């Protein structure tokens, strides 16, 4: 029986392993860039609620041609940020009180469950980041710190979504928080907002740290109910 000699990897005829495949990251299309820029201006209130535009005006303002702007506007219409009004043009969507209530109710339904999942799946890294955000919030003093306050609040909820480990829920939360951010920019911080939020975030963190799903869901629900009481008429979600 002949013994097969080992393959000499240095010879030209030796087989070589295929090079690892590299993921090609495509740059965003012009439509995607136009969408991002228009949405940024809406959420930051550069394009204010109720303001009228037409496509040509937006093209000139953001420096894109008609086609990508048109596609971007259709996406933003589907997301509820722009209304297309026949013979008038485009209007940046005004949120009615009912829509605000619907938004908060949707957040309550989604984020209570996200917090429950986070309690089951969180890591020590998630807890460390949440504690750091709560610590950072104690440095804030009032309405002059509005943007920083909103960023910390956004980041705190984003870490919880990450800890929950559910991409579909994370995407839903992202959309709800984007719409929430625009609404809060239109309102001054109510007295006690900072303190209430710090206390409520701490209760959510404590429940997640204890891996208590029920307590985490209840704490998140209480936080969003409190937010609703502080912003609009006190009607219970539950």
C-alpha positions as CSV (number, residue, x, y, z in Angstrom):
1,X,0.0,0.0,0.0
2,X,1.5,3.3,-1.1
3,X,1.7,6.0,1.5
4,X,0.6,9.4,0.2
5,X,3.2,12.1,0.8
6,X,2.1,15.3,2.6
7,X,1.3,18.3,0.4
8,X,4.2,20.7,0.1
9,X,2.7,24.1,0.7
10,X,5.7,25.8,-0.8
11,X,5.3,24.3,-4.3
12,X,3.5,26.2,-7.0
13,X,1.1,23.3,-7.5
14,X,0.0,23.2,-3.9
15,X,-3.7,24.1,-3.2
16,X,-4.2,27.4,-1.4
17,X,-7.0,28.4,0.9
18,X,-9.4,31.0,-0.7
19,X,-8.9,34.5,0.7
20,X,-11.5,35.5,3.2
21,X,-14.5,37.4,1.7
22,X,-14.6,41.0,2.5
23,X,-17.9,42.7,3.1
24,X,-18.4,45.5,0.7
25,X,-20.0,48.5,2.3
26,X,-21.7,50.6,-0.2
27,X,-21.9,54.3,0.3
28,X,-25.5,55.6,0.9
29,X,-27.4,56.5,-2.3
30,X,-28.3,60.1,-3.1
31,X,-31.9,59.3,-2.1
32,X,-30.7,57.9,1.3
33,X,-28.6,61.0,1.8
34,X,-31.4,63.4,1.0
35,X,-33.7,61.4,3.3
36,X,-31.3,61.6,6.2
37,X,-30.8,65.4,5.7
38,X,-34.5,66.3,5.4
39,X,-35.3,64.1,8.4
40,X,-32.5,65.7,10.4
41,X,-33.9,69.1,9.7
42,X,-37.4,68.1,10.6
43,X,-36.4,66.4,13.9
44,X,-34.2,69.4,14.9
45,X,-37.0,71.8,14.0
46,X,-35.0,73.6,11.3
47,X,-38.1,72.6,9.2
48,X,-40.8,73.5,11.7
49,X,-44.2,72.0,12.2
50,X,-46.8,73.5,9.9
51,X,-44.1,75.0,7.6
52,X,-44.9,74.8,3.8
53,X,-42.4,73.8,1.1
54,X,-42.3,72.4,-2.4
55,X,-39.8,69.9,-3.8
56,X,-37.8,72.6,-5.6
57,X,-37.4,74.7,-2.4
58,X,-36.1,71.6,-0.5
59,X,-33.8,70.8,-3.4
60,X,-32.3,74.3,-3.1
61,X,-32.1,74.2,0.7
62,X,-30.3,70.9,1.0
63,X,-28.4,70.8,-2.3
64,X,-29.8,67.7,-3.9
65,X,-31.5,67.2,-7.3
66,X,-35.2,66.5,-7.8
67,X,-35.2,62.7,-8.0
68,X,-33.6,61.8,-4.7
69,X,-35.6,64.5,-2.9
70,X,-38.8,63.2,-4.3
71,X,-38.0,59.6,-3.1
72,X,-37.0,61.0,0.3
73,X,-40.3,62.9,0.6
74,X,-42.3,59.8,-0.1
75,X,-40.5,57.9,2.6
76,X,-41.0,60.7,5.1
77,X,-44.7,60.9,4.2
78,X,-45.0,57.2,5.0
79,X,-43.3,57.9,8.4
80,X,-45.8,60.6,9.2
81,X,-43.4,63.5,9.2
82,X,-44.6,65.2,6.0
83,X,-48.1,65.8,4.6
84,X,-48.5,66.2,0.8
85,X,-51.3,68.7,0.2
86,X,-52.7,68.9,-3.4
87,X,-52.0,72.3,-5.1
88,X,-50.2,73.6,-2.0
89,X,-47.1,71.5,-1.7
90,X,-45.6,69.9,1.3
91,X,-46.3,70.6,4.9
92,X,-44.2,69.5,7.9
93,X,-46.6,67.5,10.0
94,X,-48.1,69.1,13.1
95,X,-48.7,66.6,15.9
96,X,-52.2,66.8,17.3
97,X,-52.9,66.1,20.9
98,X,-54.4,62.7,20.0
99,X,-51.3,61.8,18.0
100,X,-49.1,62.7,21.0
101,X,-51.2,60.5,23.2
102,X,-51.0,57.7,20.7
103,X,-47.2,58.1,20.5
104,X,-46.8,57.8,24.3
105,X,-49.2,54.9,24.4
106,X,-47.2,53.1,21.8
107,X,-44.0,53.7,23.7
108,X,-45.6,52.4,26.8
109,X,-46.7,49.2,25.1
110,X,-43.3,48.6,23.4
111,X,-40.8,49.7,26.0
112,X,-42.3,47.9,29.0
113,X,-41.7,44.7,27.2
114,X,-38.3,45.7,26.0
115,X,-37.3,46.5,29.7
116,X,-38.6,43.0,30.7
117,X,-36.4,41.4,28.0
118,X,-33.4,43.5,29.1
119,X,-33.8,42.2,32.6
120,X,-33.4,38.7,31.3
121,X,-30.5,39.4,28.9
122,X,-28.5,42.3,30.2
123,X,-24.8,42.1,30.8
124,X,-22.6,44.0,33.3
125,X,-21.5,46.2,30.5
126,X,-25.1,47.3,29.9
127,X,-25.5,48.1,33.6
128,X,-22.3,50.1,33.7
129,X,-23.4,52.2,30.8
130,X,-26.8,52.9,32.3
131,X,-25.3,53.9,35.6
132,X,-22.9,56.3,33.9
133,X,-25.8,57.9,32.0
134,X,-27.8,58.4,35.3
135,X,-24.6,59.9,36.9
136,X,-24.2,62.3,34.0
137,X,-27.8,63.4,34.3
138,X,-27.1,64.6,37.9
139,X,-24.8,67.3,36.4
140,X,-27.7,68.9,34.6
141,X,-29.6,71.9,36.1
142,X,-32.6,72.9,34.0
143,X,-34.0,74.0,30.6
144,X,-30.6,75.3,29.5
145,X,-29.4,71.7,29.5
146,X,-32.4,70.5,27.4
147,X,-30.4,69.1,24.5
148,X,-28.0,67.2,26.8
149,X,-31.0,66.0,28.9
150,X,-32.7,64.7,25.7
151,X,-29.5,62.9,24.6
152,X,-29.0,61.2,27.9
153,X,-32.6,60.1,28.0
154,X,-32.3,58.8,24.4
155,X,-29.0,56.9,25.2
156,X,-30.5,55.4,28.4
157,X,-33.4,53.9,26.5
158,X,-31.1,52.8,23.6
159,X,-28.9,50.8,26.0
160,X,-32.0,49.1,27.4
161,X,-33.1,48.2,23.8
162,X,-29.6,46.9,23.1
163,X,-29.7,44.8,26.2
164,X,-33.1,43.3,25.2
165,X,-31.4,41.8,22.1
166,X,-34.4,42.1,19.8
167,X,-33.6,43.9,16.5
168,X,-37.3,44.3,15.5
169,X,-38.2,45.9,18.8
170,X,-35.1,48.1,18.7
171,X,-36.2,49.5,15.3
172,X,-39.7,50.2,16.5
173,X,-38.3,52.1,19.5
174,X,-35.9,54.1,17.4
175,X,-38.8,55.4,15.2
176,X,-40.9,56.2,18.3
177,X,-38.0,58.0,20.0
178,X,-37.3,60.1,16.9
179,X,-40.9,61.4,16.8
180,X,-40.8,61.9,20.6
181,X,-37.6,64.0,20.3
182,X,-39.3,66.5,18.0
183,X,-42.2,66.9,20.3
184,X,-40.1,67.5,23.4
185,X,-38.1,70.2,21.5
186,X,-41.3,72.1,21.2
187,X,-41.8,72.2,25.0
188,X,-39.9,73.6,27.9
189,X,-38.8,71.2,30.5
190,X,-41.6,71.0,33.2
191,X,-40.6,71.7,36.8
192,X,-39.1,68.6,38.3
193,X,-38.6,66.9,35.0
194,X,-34.9,66.2,35.6
195,X,-35.5,64.8,39.1
196,X,-38.5,62.7,38.1
197,X,-36.6,61.2,35.2
198,X,-33.5,60.5,37.3
199,X,-35.6,58.7,39.9
200,X,-37.6,56.8,37.3
201,X,-34.5,55.7,35.3
202,X,-32.9,54.5,38.6
203,X,-36.0,52.4,39.3
204,X,-35.8,50.8,35.8
205,X,-32.0,50.2,36.2
206,X,-32.5,48.6,39.7
207,X,-35.1,46.2,38.3
208,X,-33.0,45.3,35.3
209,X,-29.9,44.8,37.5
210,X,-31.9,42.4,39.7
211,X,-33.1,40.5,36.6
212,X,-36.7,41.1,37.7
213,X,-38.6,41.2,34.4
214,X,-41.9,42.1,36.1
215,X,-40.5,44.9,38.1
216,X,-38.6,46.2,35.0
217,X,-41.7,46.3,32.9
218,X,-43.6,48.0,35.7
219,X,-40.9,50.6,36.3
220,X,-40.7,51.4,32.6
221,X,-44.5,51.7,32.4
222,X,-44.5,54.0,35.4
223,X,-41.8,56.1,33.9
224,X,-43.8,56.6,30.6
225,X,-47.0,57.2,32.5
226,X,-45.3,59.8,34.6
227,X,-44.0,61.4,31.4
228,X,-47.5,61.5,30.0
229,X,-48.9,63.2,33.2
230,X,-46.1,65.8,33.0
231,X,-46.8,66.6,29.3
232,X,-50.5,66.2,28.7
233,X,-53.8,65.4,30.5
234,X,-53.5,62.7,33.1
235,X,-55.2,59.7,31.5
236,X,-54.0,56.3,32.6
237,X,-52.7,53.8,30.0
238,X,-53.6,50.8,32.1
